[in-house]
Amino acid sequence: MPQPKLKIAIQKSGRLSEDSLGLFKESGIKFSNGQRKLRTLASNFPVEFLFLRNSDIPGYVADGIADLGIVGRNIFLEERKEIVEIKALGFSKCRMSLAVPREAEYHGLDYFKNQCIATSYPIILKNFLDEQDISADVHKISGSVEIAPGIGLSVGIFDIVSTGSTLISNGLKEVETVLHSEAILVGNKDLAHEKNKLIEQLLFRIESVLAGKNNKYVLMNAPNEKLKDILALIPGMRSPTVLPLAAEGWSSIHSVLNEDDFWNSIEKLRQAGAEGVLVVPIEKMIR
């Protein structure tokens, strides 16, 4: 009986594609992804990658052509296909926001009542407006949404915002954040049972890579009389490692700190008496 194989749909070009392929490579999966290839097989893991347009991925996964896919949460919510979110991946982050002309006097969502808003994401926008009890005309437009207010098509827009520079260059200002989006791994809701083990193996690799990115390995020296205070600040994965130094009355402490709390933790550790703090990136972290 042939070994089951996972089919994973990925955006064929762009930042999301690069980040997705980078994640699989860091997960130890070897494959070739030469230019203009529409599919490729991994050489050391039973997986085939399909390179598709971003908006087509949910449909391919829903129809069972692909078992898994990587898309932005905005596409997942907009396309509304019968697929499931398996894991947030933490890259390709952006926000989806409402924006209006820079000179407009904006005092709240009532600005949009009975007005026209241009967007490429009408489903997400309509759901938000309904939740806020705002009645507005949602005009779907493909590409160059930022031009709509300038040509009199709408009083504002709803679109993806990364840095905000595109809005500024088009004379717009961001006024309401509706959704925070990032890349997510999605799956067919009726996956074949024999593929579950492969998905578990793949998720184990991915989670180990993501955990490494989200944490730092930290080494520091501390006087023994300060150990109790310092150890209270760094619980580590289970508990910190404490080793005696050659200098009497001093110890070396090894631990792991979460990236989100890193700088606050470092400052507290210094105040508690830690010295010579060394920070090392973690390639992978197996929990």
C-alpha angles and dihedrals in degrees: 000000000000118000113256116251130206120229113207123190117214133177107268096224142003137056095309090054093050093048093047094050090045090055092053092047091051086050089063097255113141122207143138119245105179122175118291094009111145095192139012138181125228114237098213106029129047097252136117121200121215117199111214143156110281095242092049095057098081091052094049090050093046091051092050095244086119124029095206138013141185117227139148114270087240090063091045091055096040098049093046095201123165095263134117132235109238104176141353108234102199099229137095089040121181140143132238112225146170115242134186136187112294093241094050118114102233119187102160145312092308084080087078098047111130089352133117122257121190120216147147089220106060097157095056091043095048091050091051094047091049090052089052093044091239118148111208141148109253111205115196115219131172118225130341092046090162091072094062099088092045093057094044096253095122144359091234146352139235114213149132115291124195108159099352093235093119091055092049093049089054095049096255135128129207112242109165132026109213103173140008110217136191138161114290134186110235131188144196108267092224101049116169111261093234090062095057093085091052090051090050090052091048093048091049090057094044094048091050091053094046092047089053091052092049096051140055130211108231130195124185142163123235139175110252093239088062097047096097093054093045096046090053088063098051116046093171123197091310103341134329121269114242120195128178117246125221088248108083115246095023134102138189116231122203122191147137124254127195114244093231093058097032104110095040090050093048092052092050091048092052091049090050092056107271116147138185094026112193120193121200127185117238118226095195134354120204111202 
